[in-house]
Amino acid sequence: MIASGEIPTSARATASAETMDSLPSLRCLRALAAVVERGSVLGAAESLNLSQPAVSRAIRDLEKALDLSLFERHHGGMLCTEVGELVAHRCRRVLHQFDRAERQLTQLQLDGHFQRLAQRLSLRHLRVLVTLAETRNERLAARRLALTQPTVSASLRDLEGRLATSLFLRTQRGLIATPGSSLLTRHVKVALREIALLQDEVTAWRGEALGRVVIGALPLTSSLLVPRAVDTLLREYPGLAVTVHEGTYDVLFEALRSGEIDVLVGVLHRIDPEEEMSQQVLLHDRLVAVTRPDHPLMEHTDLTLETLLDWPWIAPPRGTPARHSFDQQFNTLGITPPTPVVEAGNLGVIRDLLRDSDRLALISPYQVHYEVQDGHLAYLPLRLQGPPRAIGLTMREDSAPSQALRALRSALIMASRALSPTPQ
C-alpha cells in the first residue's frame, strides 16, 4: 500500500478496542521489567513497592495473555527464557518512553503531576488520549474506540485528574491539545507501537508470521529504491505486511518520532541526539538535469549551469530540503539560483510539465529512472559540481530491532547496492 501526504489515522499507532483489549497491561510490563532487572520476584516487589503476590500475579497474567513461559524458575531466582528476553526488551522500550515523557514534561515546567506515568496510567487512558488527539472530537473518538461518549469523557476527566492538568482546550472547531498533551501523546504513540511490536515478535518467534513494518519514503526513494527493497522483502517473507507512505521530510520525521512509521528512507539530515534516532547511509546521490528527449539543448556538449540560467526552470517548493539541494548546485559556483517558473515536488507533475515544453529540472536520477528508461525524459549532457547527498535510513534507536525491521534493512542495503551509479 502506498499513500501520500499526512499519515492516515487508520495507519497510526492507535489500535482498535478489540486489539487493545488483548494487549498486556502496563502493570504486567512493569512487573516483568523489574523481575528481569532484579532477578527475582522479591527484588522486583521491593523496587516496585508492591507485595510479592502482586508481582507474581502480574507475571502470571502476562504469561497467560501471551500464552508463553517467560521465565525459568530456580531456587536462586528467575531467568528469562529465549522468548522472555524478546518480551523484556520491548517492555523496557515501552517504559523508556514514559521516562522520556516525564523528563521532557518536567523540562517544560508545566503545571501538573507527571511523575510515575507508567505506574499511574492505564491502557485505556493511553487509547483515549491518542484517539482524542487524532480526532479532536469525543464523539468520533468514542466511535473509533467502540466505547460510549460518556465513557471517553469520564476517562479523559480521570486522566486529567491524575495528571492535575488540562490536556485539551475545547473550541468551536474541536479539541486542541495543550503543549503538554502533544508531547505526552507523541511518546504514548511510540509506546503503543512498541507493545504492538512485542506481539509481532512473539508471533514471529512461534513461526506464525513476521508482523508488520511501516515505511516512510521520501519522493526520491519511492520511485526505485523502496519498491525494489519491498519486492525483495516480500519474496523472502511473503507473510509480512508492509505499508509505504510518501510525504515530505517534516511529515515523515514526525511520524517516525510518534511511532506511526518504523523507518524513514531518504536524504539523511542532522538530528538532535535527544531524538534517540539511528541513521545508516545506503548510497550517495547527485542531482542531474532532465528535460524532454527532443529538447534543443540535447545536441549541445558544452553546457554549464551559467548558460542555462535564462531557460525556464522547475524547482522544488521553497523551504524544502529538495529546494536547498537545487539552490546549492548554483551557489557552489557562486551563481544566484534562477527564479523558477513552476515550483513542484510531485514527480508526475514534473514529468508532465517537462514533456511538452522547453523547461528544465534538477532531480535525483533514482527518482526519474523509469521515465528516462522508457524514453519520456532524458538527462541533459551537463555535469553538476554540487556536493552529493547521503541517502539512507533513519530509525528510532533500538539495540534489538524486530525481525521484520532487520529484514527490511537488509533488503534496502541489497537494493541500494544493485542501483546504477548516478549518471555523469
BELPEFEN-V22047 format. One record per pair of residues at least 6 apart in sequence whose C-alpha atoms are under 6 Angstrom apart, sorted by the first residue. I is the first residue (numbers start at 1). J is the second residue. If there is no record, write none. Layout:
i:I j:J
i:I j:J
This chain:
i:1 j:243
i:1 j:244
i:2 j:244
i:2 j:245
i:3 j:245
i:3 j:246
i:4 j:245
i:4 j:246
i:4 j:247
i:5 j:247
i:12 j:260
i:13 j:189
i:13 j:193
i:13 j:260
i:16 j:145
i:17 j:145
i:28 j:58
i:28 j:62
i:29 j:91
i:31 j:55
i:34 j:44
i:35 j:41
i:35 j:44
i:38 j:44
i:39 j:77
i:39 j:78
i:40 j:77
i:40 j:78
i:42 j:52
i:45 j:51
i:45 j:52
i:63 j:69
i:70 j:80
i:70 j:81
i:70 j:84
i:71 j:78
i:71 j:79
i:71 j:80
i:71 j:81
i:72 j:78
i:72 j:79
i:87 j:198
i:90 j:198
i:94 j:191
i:94 j:194
i:97 j:187
i:97 j:191
i:101 j:184
i:102 j:114
i:112 j:163
i:112 j:164
i:112 j:165
i:113 j:163
i:113 j:164
i:114 j:163
i:130 j:185
i:131 j:141
i:132 j:141
i:136 j:174
i:136 j:175
i:137 j:174
i:139 j:149
i:142 j:148
i:142 j:149
i:160 j:166
i:167 j:177
i:167 j:178
i:167 j:181
i:168 j:175
i:168 j:176
i:168 j:177
i:168 j:178
i:169 j:175
i:169 j:176
i:186 j:258
i:189 j:258
i:189 j:259
i:190 j:258
i:190 j:259
i:193 j:259
i:200 j:211
i:203 j:209
i:204 j:210
i:209 j:239
i:210 j:240
i:211 j:240
i:212 j:240
i:212 j:241
i:212 j:242
i:213 j:242
i:214 j:242
i:214 j:243
i:214 j:244
i:214 j:261
i:214 j:262
i:215 j:244
i:215 j:261
i:215 j:262
i:215 j:263
i:216 j:244
i:216 j:245
i:216 j:246
i:216 j:252
i:216 j:264
i:217 j:246
i:217 j:264
i:217 j:265
i:218 j:246
i:218 j:247
i:218 j:266
i:220 j:367
i:221 j:266
i:223 j:367
i:229 j:411
i:229 j:412
i:229 j:415
i:233 j:411
i:255 j:261
i:263 j:394
i:263 j:395
i:264 j:393
i:264 j:394
i:265 j:392
i:265 j:393
i:266 j:391
i:266 j:392
i:267 j:390
i:267 j:391
i:268 j:390
i:268 j:391
i:276 j:397
i:277 j:395
i:277 j:396
i:277 j:397
i:278 j:394
i:278 j:395
i:278 j:397
i:279 j:393
i:279 j:394
i:280 j:392
i:280 j:393
i:281 j:391
i:281 j:392
i:282 j:391
i:282 j:392
i:283 j:391
i:284 j:389
i:284 j:390
i:284 j:391
i:285 j:388
i:285 j:389
i:286 j:388
i:287 j:362
i:287 j:363
i:287 j:364
i:288 j:362
i:288 j:363
i:289 j:361
i:289 j:362
i:289 j:379
i:289 j:380
i:290 j:360
i:290 j:361
i:290 j:378
i:290 j:379
i:290 j:380
i:291 j:354
i:291 j:360
i:291 j:377
i:291 j:378
i:292 j:354
i:292 j:355
i:292 j:377
i:292 j:378
i:293 j:377
i:293 j:378
i:298 j:380
i:303 j:382
i:309 j:338
i:312 j:341
i:312 j:359
i:313 j:340
i:313 j:341
i:313 j:359
i:313 j:360
i:313 j:361
i:314 j:340
i:314 j:342
i:314 j:343
i:314 j:361
i:315 j:340
i:315 j:343
i:316 j:322
i:316 j:323
i:316 j:343
i:316 j:344
i:316 j:345
i:317 j:343
i:317 j:344
i:327 j:337
i:329 j:386
i:330 j:337
i:332 j:386
i:371 j:377
i:372 j:378
i:383 j:424
